[in-house]
């Protein structure tokens, strides 16, 4: 059974519908999307999850295991290859 979408209003007054408990506003997400860097190639939910955790650089990301990152709300298995590749390009990797 699909969960019903509810009307939400963000801090900036944008209205949007969500069926999950996620509070991120699609309008704000689009406006806040970085133009470059690894965060710019991730989906909004994945980007928000990392930023909410205080992870906004690859160096900070390398301090976590893949398992720890996957536990964050908004991170799905499709995001891992993107993060892995970004880390490898900088000579980094997830914590073992």
N, C-alpha and C positions, 0 to 999 in steps of 0.2 A: 504494500500500500504506500503510495507516494505521500510524502509529508507536504502539507499545505504551505504555500508561501505566504509570508506575512510582510506587510509594509513596514519599512524601517526608514528612519531619517538619521543621517550622519551629523557629526558636530558642525559641519559647514552648511547644513540645511538641504543636502541632496536627498531625494527620496529614491528608494529602490526596494525590490522584493527579494527575500531570501527564504529558503526552506530549511537551512541549517542554522546553527547557533552562531556561525561566523558573522562578525560585525563589520567586516571590511566593505567599504563603499566602492562600487565599480567606477564611479566618476572620479573619486579621489585617487584610486589605484592607477587609473589611466594617467592622471595629471602628475602623479608622483613617480612614474616609471623612469628609471635611470636611462640615459641615452647610450651609455657604454658600460663595460664591465660585466662580470658574470651575472649580476642581479638583473641586468637588462634582458637576458635571454631566458629567464625563468618565468613561469606563469605567475600571475598576481598572487594566488594563494601561497605558492612556494616562497616567493619573494617576501611576502608579508610575514610568513612564519619565521624566516631567518632574521629579518629585521627586528621583529618582536623579541626574539631571543638575543638580540645584540650582535648578530653575525652579519657584518656588511663588507667584509673583506675575505679573500681566499685564505689569508693567513689565519684568520679567526675560524673559518670553516674547517681548516686542517686540524684544529684542536678537538674535533668531534669524530666519533665513529659513524659509519653509515647507519648503524642501528639506532643511535641516538638521534640522528637527523630524521630518520623515517618516523620516529615517534611524535614529531612535531605536527600539530594540526595544520594541514595545508600542504604537507609534503607527501607526494605520491611516488611510486616506483619510477614513473617517467622522468622525474626530476633528477634522479641519481646519476644517470649517464651524462647529463649536461654538467652537473657539478663535478663529477669524476674527471671529465675531459678538461674542464676549466682548471681544475687543480693540477692535472698532469702538464698542461701548457705552461704552468708556472713552476714546474719541478716540485710540486707538492702532492700530497695524497691525504685521504682520510686517515685518522688515527686508527691504529690497529687494535 
